Every structure is written in C-alpha cells, then in structure tokens.
C-alpha cells in the first residue's frame, strides 16, 4: 500500500473519462467500491461506539515534546496523524493504489492530467465546529511546502506546482508534469485549520491544541509520557461510507515506556491492552505466564498479504570510509545470518534479499526483458556487472548447498575486497593508506539489537574492523538521523504493494542533503534518479513492475545496506474479553491502524466505561 510518511495515502480512476468528477481515484483504474457503496467489506457497519483501548507507543516514541507533527524539531505523540488530522482522500486495507473521498466528496482530473480539482464535502467540520474550506486546504499546502515545515514535505510535493482556490468548496492543484500518482499524493495531504496557532508560523506552533477534523481530539495528557484521545461525539464524517463501522472506541490511550522490557512487564501487569512484538526471542520466551495460560491474554500470529518489510544495517555513505561499494559488500559478508536465525531468532524469520522482498517488484537472477527496457537507456551510467551478473543476494554463511561455501570463505572474499579498496591489516587493525584504523559506530535506541551486534562484531574483528555499539535515547537518535550524524543505523521500512513517490525520499539524490529526509544511506546516483523518474511516471502496473525491478537491481548492486530479516506474520497479543472484530480480515494491514479503525469494545468493556 502506498503510504506518505506522515499519514495513510488516501481517491477517481485514471482510466475513467477525465471530464467527469468521481467518488474515487485509482492510479491504474481498479476501483472496487462503486458510487453509493455502504461500507468497506472488512468493517462491521453496526459496531457499537464506546469503551476504550490502551496501547503502547513504539519504543522509538519514548517521549514527546510537541503536538505538531509537521515540523522538523521535536517529537510528536503517537497516533496524532491517524486520529486527529484528516485528508482529502482516504485509502483502505484492500486496494493499494485506490482511494476514496473523505474531506473531498469528489475529484476531477483535467483532460491533460496536469491538474486535479477537489470539491469539499459541505458537512466537513473542524473540531472547533468551523467548516473545512478550501482556504484551509490551501493554507495547509502552503505551510507544508514552506520553510516552516519539515523539509521532507517539500520533497513529497515537489511535482505540485501550486494550489488555486476556485470557490469556498472547490480547489485545484496544478502539476508540473503528468504523473498518475499525483492525485493520490495531493489527496493524502493532512488538512488543518487556518486558526491553529492563531497566525504563528507553523514551526512556532508547538503545544497549541491541534485543530483537525478527525474522529478524535486530544484528551488528558501526562505531557511527554502518556496521551489520551477522545472520540468527538459530533464527528462530521461518522456516517460516510469510508468511515462507517470505523473508529469505534470512545477513548484511545497511548502509554510510553523507555524500553521493550518495561513495555512487556507493564502489559503483563494490565497497564495497557494490546502489544505487537518485533523481537522473536522475546516472543518465544517472554510472552509467557499465568495470564497467557489461563486465557486472560490472547497471543497469536496474524497472517497478512503485505509485501515483505525492508530492514537492514544502513551505511552512511556520506562518510569516506563507506563510499566504496566493495567495502560495504565486505562488511555484509561478515554477517552469519543462518547462525543467528537458528540460535537467536528461533527460525522465525526469512532473510531480506532486496528492497521489495516478497513482492512482484523484486529482481531475480539476470535482468529480465521488462527490466532491460529501463536499464538499456542508462547503460552508460551502470556498471557492466548489472547486465552480466545475477542480482546480489546475501551469502549463506553455513555450508551453502549451491556453492559449498562457508563463513570462512566469505571472510576471505571480504578481505580481498577490502584490499582492493585500499584497506590492509596492520598492527592489529584494518588500516587505510594513512594508517587510520577502520572503526564503525552502530547507534540504536534499543538495547535489544545487542544480541545481533555481538556476533556480527566478532566476525568483523577477524577482518580487523572494530564495531562499537551505542544505545541512546530515541529522541537523541532521531535528531542525529535528521542531520545524518551517524555511521551505521538499523532501518525498517514497511513493505508496500505499490511503491511510488516515497522512494524519491528514500533514494533520490536531492533528498540525500535534505535534513529530516529519509535518504539515510546518502544515495547519490544518476542512474537511480533516472529509474526513480520512470517509477513515478509509470502509467500502468506493467511499467511500475519493470521499473521497480530495475531499481531494486541497481540498488542491490550498490550494497548500501547489510540486509536483515522479515516475518510473514504479525506477532500480537491483547487482553481477552475486551474487544470484538469482524470475521473478515483485510489483505493488507498493519495491526495498530487496523485495530484502531475496525475493532470495537465488547459488552464488558462498554459496561466498565
């Protein structure tokens, strides 16, 4: 599913006649729900409203110091984008490239496909009871693309020429070029009231209560620690087809903890109701106890059809020691994944191979004909190995059934690659021509990665590389990441069934120097930029698939990361007897948004509150 970093993407069909306004937009013409549909299939339209649910914020959100999620400095509370701010269009858990009207009741694509016009729903209102107008929409856009907002917004909306208010209910966005995804990108823009902050610059709005139009408002707050959201009883959109049966809890509470151990012990003690586990050892050994045995807590693995997540150790290639891909490849050869999966992970994972693992966009073997369509025009920018060698895959570090190689063989190859790059072992360390030793700092916000780093570091020692592991507060890590002040970090990016413009943020040359961006690797490659251009210009699924496979291949030949692992299930646990859910599970979902949007309180929960 296509996600813009700050909120779900969210409407029309590119294949429909562009002279007619429509209730939905599909990038490739596949709209499931017709005009006048009643509700999404995976919700219960009769779900009762009421009760509450308490959640734990992810460890990366161990505190917050502002309510404004749109600026660079500081940390906003969890849940605020999903619950408080709404968009012109809204996506669902079934259709990766389709979205339906929310604040906008319909959308009109111009015949030349260089602009899109939205008509606002006349019922749309902010939490202060003021109507949502096109002036608010334009204000939101202008602020987000200004220097007052986090820089990534300017990158996200880079192909939007501007917004023009046509009337209090109609607004047009003009595009710099034809791109079938742009209506989705514009539609996913969060809209906030012009009154928010009372005229202050956006980056000076810090603790002012947000004026959004979503189903929830901020309730009680233990600032920096816990935050409550309360359902707006006058929520304007509760009868819309895209909202029917959704957002059913009266209260949603997020509790924040400093580390995973504290989170889990608090869950067992009943301090909150739902938790997702990302650590296999913890899932196997710590999610146990009387509450699990007597049925007070449900522990289960939810199957899904999501594309595999990308996760890996990310090199900051802005640093001279990581600029040579031979060095990056050599470091990756020192990871003994098979040993870790067996000894640490309880065989719970599959190795990440590339950036679109487990999807239709993953490159395999030698370049296919559909990839060559995109690779041949930029042949002069590419190493010939991209055409002659199979796409790189992580080495198997036990006896490889195909190559017969072992970890020792891979370390020998790593030593050779490092020597080719000018690094040689001398006086107890790997050194460059200046005699400087090769050291790396891996910085993370969780001590749980230590069990992975320790065996990896021991293998790197055999090459003469010293790996230092440093745990810092999540807010400190985020600040360092925003200005690219790190050597190696661990990054996880959710898998997508229709990747698009967000990839420019992750891999585009311009974003490499944009503070607060997502190009942590520092990728600056004209060939990658050319392929990104073809990805975001794709006019059908075939073009998208071919261009993404080519992009995956080129990135993997760059060895920008040491690939980690992914799971094909969501490992979750919740307190029994408090919640009910539809019998129909959606195809594509992440647990927390799915629960908050579609679950409802049981009778016992309702009576208790």
Secondary structure by P-SEA (a helix, b strand, c coil): ccccccccccccccccccccccccccccccccccccccccccccccbbbbbbbbbbccccccccccccccccccccccccccccccccbbbccccccbbbbccccbbbbcccccbbbbbccccccccccccccaaaaaaaaaaaacccccaaaaaaaccccccccccccbbbbbbcccccaaaaaaaabbbbbccccccccccccccccccccccccccccccccbbbbbccccccccccccccccccccbbbbbbbccaaaaaaaaaaccccbbbbcccccccccccccccccccbbbbbbbbccccccccccccccccccccaaaaaaaaaacaaaaaaaccccccbbbbccccccccccccccccaaaaaaaaaaccccccccccccccccccccccccccccaaaaaaaaaaaaaaaccccccccccccccbbbbbbbbbccccaaaaaaaaaaaaaaacbbbbbbbccaaaaaaaaaaccccbbbbbbccccccccccccccccccccccccccccccccaaaaaaaaaaaacccaaaaaaaaaaaaaaaaaacccccccccccccccccccccccccccccccccaaaaaccccccaaaaaac
